[in-house]
Amino acid sequence: MDSEALFAHIALHRFSIRPREFLEMERKEKAFMVASIKVELEKEQKEQDRIKKMK
């Protein structure tokens, strides 16, 4: 799966944005979505790491 398809998949499940909508976004809008998704994934990873340390 290429990175654009991966982000389209995440956009669908997290933000209810259809893959076609994601793939047809203008470059700047898509870049914003990708950056937003990355921020959310990083937050989740930090939270998972914090929980693991508590165990």
C-alpha distance matrix in Angstrom:
0.0 3.8 6.6 8.3 6.2 6.4 10.0 10.7 10.1 12.3 14.7 15.2 16.1 18.0 19.7 19.7 18.3 16.9 13.6 15.9 18.1 15.6 14.3 18.0 19.3 21.3 20.0 22.2 21.4 17.7 18.4 20.6 18.2 15.6 18.7 19.9 16.8 16.9 20.6 20.2 17.8 20.3 23.1 21.7 21.2 24.7 26.1 24.6 26.0 29.3 29.5 28.9 31.7 34.1 33.9
3.8 0.0 3.8 5.6 5.4 6.3 8.9 10.0 10.7 12.6 14.3 15.6 17.0 18.3 19.5 19.9 17.9 16.8 13.3 15.2 17.0 14.1 12.5 16.0 17.0 18.5 16.9 19.1 18.8 15.0 15.5 18.1 16.2 13.4 16.4 18.2 15.5 15.4 19.3 19.5 17.3 19.5 22.6 21.8 21.3 24.6 26.3 25.2 26.4 29.7 30.3 29.9 32.4 34.9 35.0
6.6 3.8 0.0 3.8 5.4 4.9 6.2 8.5 9.7 10.5 12.1 14.1 15.5 16.1 17.2 18.2 16.2 15.9 12.8 14.9 15.9 12.5 11.6 15.1 15.2 16.6 14.6 16.4 16.0 12.3 12.2 14.7 12.9 9.8 12.6 14.5 12.1 11.8 15.6 16.1 14.2 16.3 19.4 19.0 18.6 21.7 23.6 22.9 24.0 27.1 28.0 27.8 30.2 32.6 33.1
8.3 5.6 3.8 0.0 3.8 5.4 5.2 6.1 8.6 9.9 10.4 12.3 14.5 15.2 15.5 16.1 13.6 13.0 9.7 11.4 12.3 9.0 7.8 11.3 11.6 13.3 11.8 14.0 13.3 9.5 10.5 13.0 11.0 8.8 12.3 14.0 11.9 12.7 16.2 16.6 15.5 17.9 20.6 20.4 20.6 23.6 25.2 24.9 26.4 29.2 30.0 30.3 32.6 34.9 35.5
6.2 5.4 5.4 3.8 0.0 3.8 5.5 4.9 6.1 8.7 9.7 10.5 12.5 14.1 14.8 14.7 12.7 11.4 8.0 10.3 12.1 9.3 8.4 12.2 13.2 15.6 14.9 17.0 15.8 12.1 13.6 15.6 13.0 11.2 14.8 15.7 13.1 14.3 17.8 17.4 16.0 18.9 21.4 20.5 20.9 24.2 25.4 24.7 26.5 29.4 29.7 29.9 32.6 34.6 35.0
6.4 6.3 4.9 5.4 3.8 0.0 3.8 5.4 5.1 6.3 8.6 9.9 10.9 12.1 13.6 14.2 12.9 12.6 9.8 12.9 14.0 11.0 11.1 14.8 15.1 17.4 16.4 17.8 16.4 12.8 13.6 15.1 12.2 10.0 13.2 13.8 10.6 11.5 15.0 14.4 12.6 15.6 18.0 16.9 17.2 20.6 21.7 20.9 22.8 25.6 26.0 26.1 28.8 30.9 31.2
10.0 8.9 6.2 5.2 5.5 3.8 0.0 3.8 5.3 5.0 6.0 8.5 9.9 10.2 11.0 12.2 10.5 11.1 8.9 11.8 11.9 8.5 9.4 12.9 12.4 14.6 13.7 14.6 12.9 9.5 10.4 11.5 8.5 6.6 10.0 10.4 7.6 9.2 12.5 12.1 11.1 14.1 16.3 15.8 16.6 19.7 20.8 20.6 22.6 25.1 25.7 26.3 28.8 30.7 31.5
10.7 10.0 8.5 6.1 4.9 5.4 3.8 0.0 3.8 5.5 5.0 6.2 8.8 10.0 10.0 10.1 7.9 7.6 5.1 8.2 8.7 5.9 7.0 10.5 10.7 13.7 13.7 15.1 12.9 9.6 11.8 12.8 9.5 9.0 12.6 12.5 10.1 12.5 15.4 14.6 14.2 17.4 19.2 18.4 19.7 22.8 23.5 23.3 25.6 28.0 28.3 29.1 31.8 33.4 34.0
10.1 10.7 9.7 8.6 6.1 5.1 5.3 3.8 0.0 3.8 5.5 5.2 6.5 8.6 9.9 9.7 8.9 8.4 6.7 10.4 11.4 9.2 10.5 13.9 14.4 17.5 17.4 18.6 16.3 13.2 15.0 15.6 12.1 11.3 14.6 14.0 10.9 13.2 16.0 14.4 13.4 17.0 18.5 17.0 18.3 21.7 22.0 21.4 23.9 26.3 26.2 26.9 29.9 31.3 31.6
12.3 12.6 10.5 9.9 8.7 6.3 5.0 5.5 3.8 0.0 3.8 5.3 5.2 5.8 7.8 8.9 8.9 10.0 9.2 12.8 12.7 10.2 12.3 15.4 15.0 17.8 17.5 17.9 15.4 12.6 13.9 13.8 10.1 9.5 12.1 10.9 7.6 10.2 12.6 10.6 10.0 13.6 14.8 13.5 15.1 18.3 18.5 18.3 20.9 23.1 23.1 24.1 26.9 28.2 28.9
14.7 14.3 12.1 10.4 9.7 8.6 6.0 5.0 5.5 3.8 0.0 3.8 5.6 5.3 5.2 6.4 5.5 7.4 7.5 10.7 9.7 7.4 10.3 12.9 12.0 15.0 15.3 15.5 12.6 10.3 12.3 11.7 7.9 8.6 11.5 9.9 7.6 11.0 12.9 11.3 11.8 15.3 16.1 15.5 17.5 20.3 20.5 20.8 23.5 25.2 25.5 26.8 29.5 30.6 31.5
15.2 15.6 14.1 12.3 10.5 9.9 8.5 6.2 5.2 5.3 3.8 0.0 3.8 5.8 5.7 4.5 4.6 5.3 6.4 9.8 9.5 8.5 11.2 13.6 13.6 17.0 17.9 18.5 15.4 13.2 15.7 15.2 11.5 12.3 15.3 13.5 11.2 14.5 16.4 14.2 14.6 18.2 18.8 17.5 19.8 22.7 22.4 22.4 25.4 27.2 26.9 28.2 31.1 32.1 32.7
16.1 17.0 15.5 14.5 12.5 10.9 9.9 8.8 6.5 5.2 5.6 3.8 0.0 3.8 5.9 5.7 7.7 8.9 10.0 13.5 13.2 12.0 14.8 17.3 17.0 20.3 20.9 21.1 18.0 15.9 17.8 16.9 13.2 13.7 16.1 13.9 11.2 14.2 15.7 12.9 13.0 16.7 16.9 15.1 17.4 20.4 19.7 19.5 22.7 24.3 23.7 25.2 28.2 28.9 29.3
18.0 18.3 16.1 15.2 14.1 12.1 10.2 10.0 8.6 5.8 5.3 5.8 3.8 0.0 3.8 6.0 8.1 10.6 11.9 15.2 14.0 12.4 15.6 17.8 16.8 19.7 20.0 19.6 16.5 14.8 16.2 14.7 11.2 12.1 13.7 11.0 8.7 12.0 12.8 9.8 10.8 14.3 14.0 12.7 15.5 18.0 17.3 17.8 20.9 22.2 21.9 23.8 26.5 27.1 28.0
19.7 19.5 17.2 15.5 14.8 13.6 11.0 10.0 9.9 7.8 5.2 5.7 5.9 3.8 0.0 3.8 5.4 8.8 10.8 13.5 11.5 10.5 14.1 15.7 14.3 17.3 18.2 17.6 14.1 13.2 15.1 13.3 9.8 11.9 13.6 10.7 9.6 13.3 13.8 11.5 13.2 16.5 16.2 15.6 18.5 20.7 20.1 21.0 24.0 25.1 25.1 27.1 29.6 30.2 31.3
19.7 19.9 18.2 16.1 14.7 14.2 12.2 10.1 9.7 8.9 6.4 4.5 5.7 6.0 3.8 0.0 3.8 6.2 9.2 11.6 10.1 10.2 13.6 14.9 14.4 17.8 19.3 19.3 15.7 14.6 17.2 15.9 12.4 14.4 16.7 14.2 12.8 16.5 17.5 15.1 16.4 19.9 19.7 18.7 21.5 24.0 23.2 23.8 27.0 28.2 27.8 29.7 32.5 33.0 33.8
18.3 17.9 16.2 13.6 12.7 12.9 10.5 7.9 8.9 8.9 5.5 4.6 7.7 8.1 5.4 3.8 0.0 3.8 6.4 8.3 6.4 6.5 10.0 11.2 10.7 14.2 15.8 16.2 12.7 11.5 14.5 13.7 10.3 12.4 15.2 13.4 12.3 15.9 17.3 15.7 16.9 20.3 20.6 20.1 22.6 25.1 24.9 25.5 28.4 29.8 29.9 31.5 34.2 35.0 36.0
16.9 16.8 15.9 13.0 11.4 12.6 11.1 7.6 8.4 10.0 7.4 5.3 8.9 10.6 8.8 6.2 3.8 0.0 3.8 5.5 5.2 6.3 8.7 10.0 10.9 14.7 16.5 17.6 14.5 12.8 16.1 16.1 12.8 14.3 17.6 16.3 14.8 18.2 20.1 18.6 19.2 22.7 23.4 22.6 24.7 27.6 27.5 27.7 30.5 32.3 32.2 33.5 36.4 37.4 38.0
13.6 13.3 12.8 9.7 8.0 9.8 8.9 5.1 6.7 9.2 7.5 6.4 10.0 11.9 10.8 9.2 6.4 3.8 0.0 3.8 5.4 5.0 6.0 8.5 10.0 13.6 14.8 16.6 14.0 11.5 14.7 15.5 12.4 13.0 16.6 16.1 14.3 17.2 19.7 18.6 18.7 22.1 23.4 22.5 24.2 27.2 27.6 27.5 30.1 32.2 32.3 33.2 36.1 37.4 38.0
15.9 15.2 14.9 11.4 10.3 12.9 11.8 8.2 10.4 12.8 10.7 9.8 13.5 15.2 13.5 11.6 8.3 5.5 3.8 0.0 3.8 5.4 5.1 6.0 8.6 12.1 14.0 16.2 13.8 11.9 15.4 16.5 13.9 14.9 18.5 18.3 17.1 19.9 22.4 21.6 21.9 25.2 26.5 26.0 27.6 30.6 31.0 31.1 33.6 35.7 35.9 36.9 39.7 41.0 41.7
18.1 17.0 15.9 12.3 12.1 14.0 11.9 8.7 11.4 12.7 9.7 9.5 13.2 14.0 11.5 10.1 6.4 5.2 5.4 3.8 0.0 3.8 5.6 5.2 6.3 10.0 12.3 13.9 11.0 9.8 13.6 14.0 11.6 13.5 16.7 16.2 15.6 18.7 20.7 20.0 21.0 24.0 25.1 24.9 26.9 29.5 29.9 30.4 32.9 34.7 35.1 36.5 39.0 40.3 41.2
15.6 14.1 12.5 9.0 9.3 11.0 8.5 5.9 9.2 10.2 7.4 8.5 12.0 12.4 10.5 10.2 6.5 6.3 5.0 5.4 3.8 0.0 3.8 5.5 5.4 8.9 10.2 11.7 9.0 6.8 10.4 11.1 8.6 9.9 13.3 13.2 12.4 15.2 17.5 17.1 17.8 20.7 22.1 22.1 23.8 26.4 27.1 27.6 29.9 31.8 32.4 33.6 36.1 37.6 38.6
14.3 12.5 11.6 7.8 8.4 11.1 9.4 7.0 10.5 12.3 10.3 11.2 14.8 15.6 14.1 13.6 10.0 8.7 6.0 5.1 5.6 3.8 0.0 3.8 5.6 8.5 9.5 12.1 10.4 7.8 11.1 13.0 11.0 11.4 15.0 15.7 14.7 16.9 19.7 19.7 19.9 22.7 24.6 24.5 25.8 28.5 29.6 29.8 31.8 34.1 34.8 35.6 38.1 39.8 40.7
18.0 16.0 15.1 11.3 12.2 14.8 12.9 10.5 13.9 15.4 12.9 13.6 17.3 17.8 15.7 14.9 11.2 10.0 8.5 6.0 5.2 5.5 3.8 0.0 3.8 6.5 8.8 11.4 9.8 8.5 12.1 13.6 12.3 13.6 16.7 17.3 17.1 19.5 21.8 22.0 22.7 25.4 27.0 27.3 28.7 31.3 32.3 32.8 34.9 36.9 37.7 38.8 41.1 42.7 43.8
19.3 17.0 15.2 11.6 13.2 15.1 12.4 10.7 14.4 15.0 12.0 13.6 17.0 16.8 14.3 14.4 10.7 10.9 10.0 8.6 6.3 5.4 5.6 3.8 0.0 3.8 6.3 8.1 6.0 5.6 9.2 10.3 9.5 11.3 14.0 14.5 15.0 17.3 19.3 19.8 21.0 23.3 24.7 25.4 27.1 29.2 30.3 31.2 33.2 35.0 36.0 37.3 39.4 41.0 42.3
21.3 18.5 16.6 13.3 15.6 17.4 14.6 13.7 17.5 17.8 15.0 17.0 20.3 19.7 17.3 17.8 14.2 14.7 13.6 12.1 10.0 8.9 8.5 6.5 3.8 0.0 3.8 5.7 5.4 6.1 8.5 10.0 10.7 12.2 14.2 15.4 16.5 18.3 20.1 21.3 22.5 24.3 26.0 27.1 28.5 30.4 31.8 33.0 34.6 36.3 37.7 39.0 40.8 42.6 44.1
20.0 16.9 14.6 11.8 14.9 16.4 13.7 13.7 17.4 17.5 15.3 17.9 20.9 20.0 18.2 19.3 15.8 16.5 14.8 14.0 12.3 10.2 9.5 8.8 6.3 3.8 0.0 3.8 5.6 5.2 6.1 8.7 10.0 10.5 12.2 14.2 15.3 16.4 18.4 20.0 21.0 22.4 24.4 25.8 26.8 28.6 30.4 31.4 32.7 34.6 36.2 37.3 38.9 40.9 42.5
22.2 19.1 16.4 14.0 17.0 17.8 14.6 15.1 18.6 17.9 15.5 18.5 21.1 19.6 17.6 19.3 16.2 17.6 16.6 16.2 13.9 11.7 12.1 11.4 8.1 5.7 3.8 0.0 3.8 5.4 5.0 6.2 8.7 9.9 10.5 12.3 14.2 15.3 16.5 18.5 19.9 21.0 22.7 24.5 25.6 27.0 28.8 30.3 31.5 33.0 34.9 36.2 37.6 39.5 41.3
21.4 18.8 16.0 13.3 15.8 16.4 12.9 12.9 16.3 15.4 12.6 15.4 18.0 16.5 14.1 15.7 12.7 14.5 14.0 13.8 11.0 9.0 10.4 9.8 6.0 5.4 5.6 3.8 0.0 3.8 5.4 5.1 6.3 8.7 9.9 10.6 12.4 14.3 15.4 16.7 18.5 20.1 21.3 22.8 24.4 26.0 27.3 28.8 30.4 31.8 33.3 34.9 36.5 38.1 39.9
17.7 15.0 12.3 9.5 12.1 12.8 9.5 9.6 13.2 12.6 10.3 13.2 15.9 14.8 13.2 14.6 11.5 12.8 11.5 11.9 9.8 6.8 7.8 8.5 5.6 6.1 5.2 5.4 3.8 0.0 3.8 5.3 5.0 6.2 8.6 9.7 10.5 12.3 14.2 15.3 16.4 18.3 20.0 21.1 22.4 24.4 25.8 26.9 28.5 30.3 31.7 32.9 34.7 36.5 38.0
18.4 15.5 12.2 10.5 13.6 13.6 10.4 11.8 15.0 13.9 12.3 15.7 17.8 16.2 15.1 17.2 14.5 16.1 14.7 15.4 13.6 10.4 11.1 12.1 9.2 8.5 6.1 5.0 5.4 3.8 0.0 3.8 5.4 5.1 6.1 8.5 9.9 10.5 12.3 14.3 15.3 16.4 18.5 20.0 21.0 22.6 24.5 25.7 26.8 28.6 30.4 31.5 33.0 35.0 36.7
20.6 18.1 14.7 13.0 15.6 15.1 11.5 12.8 15.6 13.8 11.7 15.2 16.9 14.7 13.3 15.9 13.7 16.1 15.5 16.5 14.0 11.1 13.0 13.6 10.3 10.0 8.7 6.2 5.1 5.3 3.8 0.0 3.8 5.5 5.1 6.1 8.6 9.8 10.6 12.4 14.2 15.3 16.6 18.5 19.9 21.2 22.8 24.4 25.7 27.1 28.9 30.4 31.8 33.5 35.4
18.2 16.2 12.9 11.0 13.0 12.2 8.5 9.5 12.1 10.1 7.9 11.5 13.2 11.2 9.8 12.4 10.3 12.8 12.4 13.9 11.6 8.6 11.0 12.3 9.5 10.7 10.0 8.7 6.3 5.0 5.4 3.8 0.0 3.8 5.4 5.0 6.1 8.6 9.9 10.6 12.2 14.2 15.4 16.6 18.3 20.1 21.2 22.6 24.3 25.8 27.1 28.7 30.5 32.0 33.7
15.6 13.4 9.8 8.8 11.2 10.0 6.6 9.0 11.3 9.5 8.6 12.3 13.7 12.1 11.9 14.4 12.4 14.3 13.0 14.9 13.5 9.9 11.4 13.6 11.3 12.2 10.5 9.9 8.7 6.2 5.1 5.5 3.8 0.0 3.8 5.4 5.1 6.2 8.7 9.9 10.5 12.3 14.3 15.4 16.4 18.4 20.0 21.0 22.4 24.3 25.8 26.9 28.7 30.6 32.1
18.7 16.4 12.6 12.3 14.8 13.2 10.0 12.6 14.6 12.1 11.5 15.3 16.1 13.7 13.6 16.7 15.2 17.6 16.6 18.5 16.7 13.3 15.0 16.7 14.0 14.2 12.2 10.5 9.9 8.6 6.1 5.1 5.4 3.8 0.0 3.8 5.4 5.1 6.3 8.7 9.9 10.5 12.4 14.4 15.3 16.6 18.5 20.0 21.0 22.6 24.5 25.8 27.1 29.0 30.9
19.9 18.2 14.5 14.0 15.7 13.8 10.4 12.5 14.0 10.9 9.9 13.5 13.9 11.0 10.7 14.2 13.4 16.3 16.1 18.3 16.2 13.2 15.7 17.3 14.5 15.4 14.2 12.3 10.6 9.7 8.5 6.1 5.0 5.4 3.8 0.0 3.8 5.4 5.1 6.3 8.7 9.9 10.7 12.5 14.3 15.5 16.8 18.5 20.1 21.3 22.9 24.6 26.1 27.6 29.5
16.8 15.5 12.1 11.9 13.1 10.6 7.6 10.1 10.9 7.6 7.6 11.2 11.2 8.7 9.6 12.8 12.3 14.8 14.3 17.1 15.6 12.4 14.7 17.1 15.0 16.5 15.3 14.2 12.4 10.5 9.9 8.6 6.1 5.1 5.4 3.8 0.0 3.8 5.4 5.1 6.2 8.6 9.9 10.6 12.3 14.3 15.4 16.5 18.3 20.0 21.2 22.6 24.5 26.1 27.6
16.9 15.4 11.8 12.7 14.3 11.5 9.2 12.5 13.2 10.2 11.0 14.5 14.2 12.0 13.3 16.5 15.9 18.2 17.2 19.9 18.7 15.2 16.9 19.5 17.3 18.3 16.4 15.3 14.3 12.3 10.5 9.8 8.6 6.2 5.1 5.4 3.8 0.0 3.8 5.4 5.1 6.1 8.6 9.9 10.4 12.3 14.2 15.2 16.3 18.3 20.0 21.0 22.6 24.6 26.2
20.6 19.3 15.6 16.2 17.8 15.0 12.5 15.4 16.0 12.6 12.9 16.4 15.7 12.8 13.8 17.5 17.3 20.1 19.7 22.4 20.7 17.5 19.7 21.8 19.3 20.1 18.4 16.5 15.4 14.2 12.3 10.6 9.9 8.7 6.3 5.1 5.4 3.8 0.0 3.8 5.5 5.1 6.2 8.7 9.9 10.6 12.4 14.3 15.3 16.5 18.5 20.1 21.3 23.0 25.1
20.2 19.5 16.1 16.6 17.4 14.4 12.1 14.6 14.4 10.6 11.3 14.2 12.9 9.8 11.5 15.1 15.7 18.6 18.6 21.6 20.0 17.1 19.7 22.0 19.8 21.3 20.0 18.5 16.7 15.3 14.3 12.4 10.6 9.9 8.7 6.3 5.1 5.4 3.8 0.0 3.8 5.4 5.1 6.2 8.6 10.0 10.7 12.4 14.3 15.4 16.7 18.5 20.2 21.5 23.3
17.8 17.3 14.2 15.5 16.0 12.6 11.1 14.2 13.4 10.0 11.8 14.6 13.0 10.8 13.2 16.4 16.9 19.2 18.7 21.9 21.0 17.8 19.9 22.7 21.0 22.5 21.0 19.9 18.5 16.4 15.3 14.2 12.2 10.5 9.9 8.7 6.2 5.1 5.5 3.8 0.0 3.8 5.4 5.1 6.1 8.7 9.9 10.5 12.2 14.2 15.3 16.5 18.5 20.2 21.6
20.3 19.5 16.3 17.9 18.9 15.6 14.1 17.4 17.0 13.6 15.3 18.2 16.7 14.3 16.5 19.9 20.3 22.7 22.1 25.2 24.0 20.7 22.7 25.4 23.3 24.3 22.4 21.0 20.1 18.3 16.4 15.3 14.2 12.3 10.5 9.9 8.6 6.1 5.1 5.4 3.8 0.0 3.8 5.4 5.0 6.2 8.6 9.8 10.5 12.2 14.3 15.3 16.6 18.6 20.5
23.1 22.6 19.4 20.6 21.4 18.0 16.3 19.2 18.5 14.8 16.1 18.8 16.9 14.0 16.2 19.7 20.6 23.4 23.4 26.5 25.1 22.1 24.6 27.0 24.7 26.0 24.4 22.7 21.3 20.0 18.5 16.6 15.4 14.3 12.4 10.7 9.9 8.6 6.2 5.1 5.4 3.8 0.0 3.8 5.4 5.2 6.2 8.7 9.9 10.6 12.4 14.3 15.5 16.9 19.1
21.7 21.8 19.0 20.4 20.5 16.9 15.8 18.4 17.0 13.5 15.5 17.5 15.1 12.7 15.6 18.7 20.1 22.6 22.5 26.0 24.9 22.1 24.5 27.3 25.4 27.1 25.8 24.5 22.8 21.1 20.0 18.5 16.6 15.4 14.4 12.5 10.6 9.9 8.7 6.2 5.1 5.4 3.8 0.0 3.8 5.5 5.1 6.2 8.6 9.8 10.6 12.3 14.3 15.6 17.1
21.2 21.3 18.6 20.6 20.9 17.2 16.6 19.7 18.3 15.1 17.5 19.8 17.4 15.5 18.5 21.5 22.6 24.7 24.2 27.6 26.9 23.8 25.8 28.7 27.1 28.5 26.8 25.6 24.4 22.4 21.0 19.9 18.3 16.4 15.3 14.3 12.3 10.4 9.9 8.6 6.1 5.0 5.4 3.8 0.0 3.8 5.4 5.1 6.1 8.6 9.9 10.5 12.4 14.5 15.8
24.7 24.6 21.7 23.6 24.2 20.6 19.7 22.8 21.7 18.3 20.3 22.7 20.4 18.0 20.7 24.0 25.1 27.6 27.2 30.6 29.5 26.4 28.5 31.3 29.2 30.4 28.6 27.0 26.0 24.4 22.6 21.2 20.1 18.4 16.6 15.5 14.3 12.3 10.6 10.0 8.7 6.2 5.2 5.5 3.8 0.0 3.8 5.4 5.0 6.1 8.6 9.9 10.6 12.6 14.8
26.1 26.3 23.6 25.2 25.4 21.7 20.8 23.5 22.0 18.5 20.5 22.4 19.7 17.3 20.1 23.2 24.9 27.5 27.6 31.0 29.9 27.1 29.6 32.3 30.3 31.8 30.4 28.8 27.3 25.8 24.5 22.8 21.2 20.0 18.5 16.8 15.4 14.2 12.4 10.7 9.9 8.6 6.2 5.1 5.4 3.8 0.0 3.8 5.4 5.0 6.2 8.7 10.0 10.8 13.0
24.6 25.2 22.9 24.9 24.7 20.9 20.6 23.3 21.4 18.3 20.8 22.4 19.5 17.8 21.0 23.8 25.5 27.7 27.5 31.1 30.4 27.6 29.8 32.8 31.2 33.0 31.4 30.3 28.8 26.9 25.7 24.4 22.6 21.0 20.0 18.5 16.5 15.2 14.3 12.4 10.5 9.8 8.7 6.2 5.1 5.4 3.8 0.0 3.8 5.4 5.1 6.2 8.7 10.1 11.1
26.0 26.4 24.0 26.4 26.5 22.8 22.6 25.6 23.9 20.9 23.5 25.4 22.7 20.9 24.0 27.0 28.4 30.5 30.1 33.6 32.9 29.9 31.8 34.9 33.2 34.6 32.7 31.5 30.4 28.5 26.8 25.7 24.3 22.4 21.0 20.1 18.3 16.3 15.3 14.3 12.2 10.5 9.9 8.6 6.1 5.0 5.4 3.8 0.0 3.8 5.5 5.1 6.3 8.8 10.3
29.3 29.7 27.1 29.2 29.4 25.6 25.1 28.0 26.3 23.1 25.2 27.2 24.3 22.2 25.1 28.2 29.8 32.3 32.2 35.7 34.7 31.8 34.1 36.9 35.0 36.3 34.6 33.0 31.8 30.3 28.6 27.1 25.8 24.3 22.6 21.3 20.0 18.3 16.5 15.4 14.2 12.2 10.6 9.8 8.6 6.1 5.0 5.4 3.8 0.0 3.8 5.5 5.2 6.5 9.2
29.5 30.3 28.0 30.0 29.7 26.0 25.7 28.3 26.2 23.1 25.5 26.9 23.7 21.9 25.1 27.8 29.9 32.2 32.3 35.9 35.1 32.4 34.8 37.7 36.0 37.7 36.2 34.9 33.3 31.7 30.4 28.9 27.1 25.8 24.5 22.9 21.2 20.0 18.5 16.7 15.3 14.3 12.4 10.6 9.9 8.6 6.2 5.1 5.5 3.8 0.0 3.8 5.4 5.2 6.8
28.9 29.9 27.8 30.3 29.9 26.1 26.3 29.1 26.9 24.1 26.8 28.2 25.2 23.8 27.1 29.7 31.5 33.5 33.2 36.9 36.5 33.6 35.6 38.8 37.3 39.0 37.3 36.2 34.9 32.9 31.5 30.4 28.7 26.9 25.8 24.6 22.6 21.0 20.1 18.5 16.5 15.3 14.3 12.3 10.5 9.9 8.7 6.2 5.1 5.5 3.8 0.0 3.8 5.4 5.5
31.7 32.4 30.2 32.6 32.6 28.8 28.8 31.8 29.9 26.9 29.5 31.1 28.2 26.5 29.6 32.5 34.2 36.4 36.1 39.7 39.0 36.1 38.1 41.1 39.4 40.8 38.9 37.6 36.5 34.7 33.0 31.8 30.5 28.7 27.1 26.1 24.5 22.6 21.3 20.2 18.5 16.6 15.5 14.3 12.4 10.6 10.0 8.7 6.3 5.2 5.4 3.8 0.0 3.8 5.5
34.1 34.9 32.6 34.9 34.6 30.9 30.7 33.4 31.3 28.2 30.6 32.1 28.9 27.1 30.2 33.0 35.0 37.4 37.4 41.0 40.3 37.6 39.8 42.7 41.0 42.6 40.9 39.5 38.1 36.5 35.0 33.5 32.0 30.6 29.0 27.6 26.1 24.6 23.0 21.5 20.2 18.6 16.9 15.6 14.5 12.6 10.8 10.1 8.8 6.5 5.2 5.4 3.8 0.0 3.8
33.9 35.0 33.1 35.5 35.0 31.2 31.5 34.0 31.6 28.9 31.5 32.7 29.3 28.0 31.3 33.8 36.0 38.0 38.0 41.7 41.2 38.6 40.7 43.8 42.3 44.1 42.5 41.3 39.9 38.0 36.7 35.4 33.7 32.1 30.9 29.5 27.6 26.2 25.1 23.3 21.6 20.5 19.1 17.1 15.8 14.8 13.0 11.1 10.3 9.2 6.8 5.5 5.5 3.8 0.0
